[in-house]
Amino acid sequence: MNRHYFIFIIILGLVTLFSHLLRPHLELINITLLHLIPVLVIALRGKMIATFLASLVAVILLNVLYVPPLYSFTVDDIFYLWSFLIFFIVGGLVTSQAKKIQASKIKEILLNTLSHDLKTPLSSILGNTTLLLEQPKLPLQSQLDILQEIKTSSEQMNRLVASLLDNARLQGGDSALRMDWCDLEDSLGVALQEFYHDENKLKLSLQHDLPLYWGDQELLVRLFVNLLDNAFKYSPPNQAVHIKITYAKTKAFYIRFFNHASPVDPTEIANIFDIFYRLETAADIKGSGIGLSICKKIVQAHKGSIEAFSQYGGIVFYITLPVIKHPPRLFKENI
């Protein structure tokens, strides 16, 4: 259960208990205002449907317990109906303002991300390029090392820009997907080409003869790129990253990414897919905090699910991609 809904239930229960204990000393208007508090808690999330449902629950509870005739849904005074309407109006107004505040906050964080995370690799590229131009007689190995740094910084910039563009595209929901038949093994291979990695640091376990998957090839590659980037950054130098892809006939594709890492607090794991969220232990690791949030959006756009757990001495990501469409018979015969 979402923690916001859990908080709503707790506050609503406390308000109801408080109202019952002080019922002889409180007027109905006071009790009504008290029951508006848990609705405001949900409204601050900026989700209109959640606010409507929270208002409905609070209004029903208020009606049954406090509005004459008691313990029924009957209302014998139009004044009470107007009181209930106020719940929805106030909740809706707060939700609307909360959405504006969240949008403003996201824009501010986005600007900070662009100014910092793009500036760092760009400065590296400019600095190293200047060094090559001003000292053309550097030893060959030094030149190769500098060029490798330029390449690494360029790839870092490319991944960040691609993530930002994918995030913007995914705002369009399902309509933003460009669906076609995809080979997940090929998608993983394309993603791996973006990284310089030691073959010993990668352990693949791919089910034989994986069928084609109906999805957005470009976004699926981005899903793998972001998961690989996260795994390589947080994995110790001498430990391998484990990737497993299996298929349950007619049901779903199951993807698992695992990398060894220091233990992560469960509360941090719960927030790991939030945009711009970074682990407290990641202060010395470069990153923008948007990669995993993009992963979640990509998986959800494909009607799937993604979960993270701190187990087996590291962090494991479980992705489920349901079979949305079955390959034509021709494809089945060829795979």
C-alpha positions in Angstrom: 0.0 0.0 0.0 1.2 3.5 -0.9 2.5 5.2 2.3 0.4 8.2 1.6 -2.8 6.1 1.7 -1.5 4.5 4.9 -1.0 7.9 6.5 -4.5 8.9 5.4 -6.0 5.9 7.1 -4.1 6.5 10.3 -5.0 10.2 10.5 -8.6 9.5 9.6 -8.8 6.9 12.4 -7.2 9.3 14.9 -9.6 12.1 13.9 -12.6 9.8 14.3 -11.4 8.6 17.7 -10.8 12.1 18.8 -14.2 13.2 17.6 -15.9 10.4 19.4 -14.2 11.1 22.7 -15.0 14.8 22.6 -18.3 14.5 20.8 -20.3 16.1 23.7 -18.1 19.2 23.5 -17.8 19.6 19.7 -20.3 20.9 17.2 -20.8 19.2 13.9 -18.9 21.9 12.0 -15.9 21.3 14.2 -16.0 17.5 13.5 -16.4 18.3 9.8 -13.3 20.4 9.8 -11.4 17.7 11.6 -12.3 15.2 9.0 -11.0 17.5 6.3 -7.5 17.1 7.6 -6.8 13.6 6.2 -8.3 14.7 2.9 -5.8 17.6 2.7 -2.9 15.1 3.4 -3.9 13.2 0.2 -4.6 16.4 -1.7 -1.1 17.6 -1.2 0.1 14.7 -3.4 -1.4 16.5 -6.4 -3.4 13.5 -7.6 -7.0 14.5 -8.3 -8.5 10.9 -8.4 -6.9 10.1 -5.1 -8.2 13.3 -3.6 -11.7 12.5 -4.8 -11.6 9.0 -3.3 -10.2 10.3 0.0 -13.0 12.9 0.1 -15.6 10.3 -0.6 -14.4 8.0 2.2 -14.2 10.9 4.7 -17.6 12.2 3.7 -19.3 8.7 4.0 -17.7 8.2 7.5 -18.7 11.6 8.6 -22.3 11.1 7.4 -22.7 7.6 9.0 -21.2 8.5 12.4 -22.2 12.1 13.0 -25.0 13.4 10.7 -28.6 12.8 11.8 -30.1 10.2 11.5 -27.0 8.5 12.8 -25.6 5.2 11.3 -27.3 5.7 8.0 -26.6 7.4 4.6 -29.7 9.5 4.9 -29.2 13.3 5.0 -32.2 15.3 6.3 -30.8 18.8 5.8 -29.5 20.4 2.6 -26.9 22.2 4.7 -25.0 19.0 5.2 -25.0 18.3 1.5 -23.3 21.7 0.9 -20.8 20.8 3.7 -19.9 17.6 1.9 -19.5 19.5 -1.4 -17.0 21.7 0.3 -14.8 18.6 0.9 -14.5 18.1 -2.8 -14.0 21.7 -3.7 -11.3 22.3 -1.0 -9.5 19.1 -1.8 -9.6 19.9 -5.6 -8.2 23.4 -5.1 -5.4 22.1 -2.8 -4.6 19.3 -5.4 -4.5 21.8 -8.2 -2.0 24.0 -6.3 0.1 21.0 -5.2 0.4 20.0 -8.9 1.7 23.5 -9.8 4.1 23.4 -6.9 5.4 20.0 -7.9 5.8 21.0 -11.5 7.7 24.1 -10.5 9.9 22.0 -8.2 10.7 19.5 -10.9 11.6 22.3 -13.3 14.0 23.8 -10.7 15.6 20.4 -10.1 15.8 19.8 -13.8 17.6 23.0 -14.4 20.0 22.2 -11.6 20.6 18.8 -13.2 21.3 20.3 -16.6 23.6 22.9 -15.1 25.6 20.5 -13.0 25.4 17.0 -14.6 25.9 18.3 -18.2 28.5 20.9 -17.1 30.8 18.3 -15.5 31.4 16.1 -18.6 31.3 19.1 -20.9 34.1 20.7 -18.8 36.1 17.5 -19.0 35.7 17.3 -22.8 36.8 21.0 -23.3 39.7 20.6 -20.9 41.0 17.5 -22.4 40.5 18.8 -26.0 42.4 22.0 -25.1 45.2 19.9 -23.6 45.5 17.9 -26.9 45.6 21.0 -29.0 48.1 22.9 -26.9 50.4 19.9 -26.4 50.4 17.9 -29.6 53.7 16.1 -28.8 52.3 14.3 -25.7 53.3 10.6 -25.5 51.0 8.3 -27.5 49.7 6.5 -24.3 48.8 9.9 -22.7 47.0 10.9 -25.9 45.0 7.6 -25.8 44.2 8.1 -22.1 42.9 11.6 -22.8 40.8 10.5 -25.8 39.3 7.8 -23.6 38.3 10.4 -21.0 36.7 12.5 -23.8 34.8 9.4 -25.0 33.6 8.5 -21.5 32.5 12.1 -20.8 30.7 12.2 -24.2 28.9 8.9 -23.4 27.8 10.3 -20.0 26.4 13.4 -21.7 24.7 11.3 -24.3 23.0 9.1 -21.7 21.8 12.0 -19.7 20.3 13.8 -22.7 18.7 10.6 -24.0 17.1 10.1 -20.6 15.7 13.6 -20.5 14.3 13.2 -24.0 12.8 9.8 -23.1 11.3 11.2 -20.0 9.6 14.0 -22.1 8.3 11.4 -24.6 6.9 9.2 -21.9 4.8 12.1 -20.6 2.5 11.3 -23.6 1.6 7.9 -22.0 0.8 4.9 -24.2 0.4 7.0 -27.3 4.1 7.9 -27.2 5.1 4.2 -27.7 6.4 3.1 -31.1 5.4 -0.6 -31.0 7.0 -3.2 -33.1 8.5 -6.7 -32.8 11.6 -6.6 -30.7 14.4 -9.1 -29.9 15.2 -8.5 -26.2 18.6 -10.2 -26.6 19.5 -7.8 -29.4 18.2 -4.9 -27.4 20.5 -5.9 -24.5 23.4 -6.2 -27.0 22.8 -2.7 -28.3 22.7 -1.3 -24.8 26.0 -3.0 -23.9 27.7 -1.3 -26.8 27.4 2.0 -24.9 29.7 0.7 -22.2 33.4 -0.3 -22.0 33.3 -3.3 -19.8 35.4 -6.4 -18.9 33.7 -9.6 -20.1 34.5 -11.1 -16.7 32.3 -8.5 -15.1 29.2 -9.6 -16.9 27.3 -12.9 -16.3 24.5 -13.4 -18.8 21.8 -16.1 -18.5 19.4 -15.9 -21.4 16.7 -18.5 -22.0 17.3 -20.3 -25.3 15.1 -19.3 -28.2 13.5 -16.3 -26.6 10.5 -15.3 -28.8 10.0 -11.7 -30.1 8.4 -9.2 -27.8 5.9 -6.5 -28.9 7.2 -3.3 -27.5 9.1 0.0 -28.2 12.6 -1.0 -29.2 14.2 2.3 -28.5 12.7 2.5 -25.0 13.6 -1.1 -24.2 17.3 -0.3 -25.2 17.1 2.7 -22.9 15.7 0.5 -20.1 18.7 -1.8 -20.4 21.2 1.1 -20.7 20.0 2.7 -17.5 20.0 -0.6 -15.6 23.5 -1.4 -16.9 24.7 2.1 -16.0 23.4 1.8 -12.5 24.8 -1.7 -12.0 28.3 -0.9 -13.3 28.5 2.3 -11.2 27.5 0.7 -7.9 29.2 -2.7 -8.4 32.6 -3.3 -6.8 35.5 -3.5 -9.3 36.1 -7.2 -8.7 32.4 -8.3 -8.8 30.3 -9.3 -11.8 26.9 -7.9 -12.8 24.4 -10.7 -13.4 21.6 -10.4 -16.0 18.9 -13.1 -16.5 16.1 -13.1 -19.1 13.5 -15.8 -19.1 10.1 -16.3 -20.8 6.9 -17.9 -19.5 4.9 -19.1 -22.5 1.9 -16.8 -23.2 2.4 -14.9 -20.0 5.4 -12.6 -19.6 9.1 -12.0 -20.0 11.1 -11.9 -16.7 14.3 -9.8 -16.5 16.6 -9.7 -13.5 19.6 -7.4 -13.0 21.8 -8.0 -10.0 25.0 -6.3 -8.7 26.9 -6.6 -5.5 26.7 -3.6 -3.3 26.7 -2.4 0.3 23.4 -3.0 2.2 20.7 -0.4 1.4 18.1 0.7 3.9 14.6 -0.6 3.0 13.3 3.0 3.1 15.8 4.0 0.5 14.9 1.0 -1.7 11.3 2.2 -1.5 12.2 5.5 -3.0 14.8 4.3 -5.5 12.5 4.9 -8.5 11.6 8.4 -7.6 12.9 11.0 -10.0 16.2 12.7 -8.9 16.4 10.4 -5.9 19.9 9.2 -5.1 21.1 6.8 -2.4 22.7 8.4 0.6 25.8 6.1 0.0 26.1 7.5 -3.6 27.6 10.9 -2.8 30.9 10.0 -4.5 29.3 8.4 -7.5 28.4 10.5 -10.5 24.7 10.5 -11.5 21.6 12.6 -12.0 19.1 10.4 -10.2 16.7 10.1 -13.2 17.8 6.8 -14.8 15.8 4.5 -12.6 12.7 6.7 -12.7 12.9 6.4 -16.5 13.1 2.6 -16.2 10.0 2.6 -14.1 8.1 4.7 -16.7 9.3 2.5 -19.6 8.2 -0.7 -17.8 4.8 0.8 -16.8 4.3 2.1 -20.3 4.6 -1.6 -21.4 2.0 -2.6 -18.7 4.7 -4.3 -16.7 6.2 -3.9 -13.2 9.7 -3.3 -11.8 10.8 -3.9 -8.2 14.1 -3.5 -6.4 15.3 -5.4 -3.3 18.4 -5.4 -1.2 19.3 -9.1 -1.0 22.0 -11.7 -1.9 24.7 -9.2 -0.8 23.6 -6.6 -3.3 20.7 -4.9 -5.2 18.5 -6.9 -7.5 15.9 -5.5 -9.9 13.0 -7.7 -11.0 11.2 -6.6 -14.2 8.1 -8.3 -15.6 7.0 -7.5 -19.1 3.6 -9.1 -19.9 2.9 -10.5 -23.3 0.8 -7.8 -24.9 0.7 -9.4 -28.3 1.7 -12.9 -29.6 4.1 -13.1 -32.6 2.6 -14.2 -35.9 2.9 -17.9 -36.8 5.7 -17.1 -39.3 7.8 -15.7 -36.4 7.0 -18.7 -34.2 8.3 -21.1 -36.8 11.5 -19.1 -37.3 12.5 -18.8 -33.6 
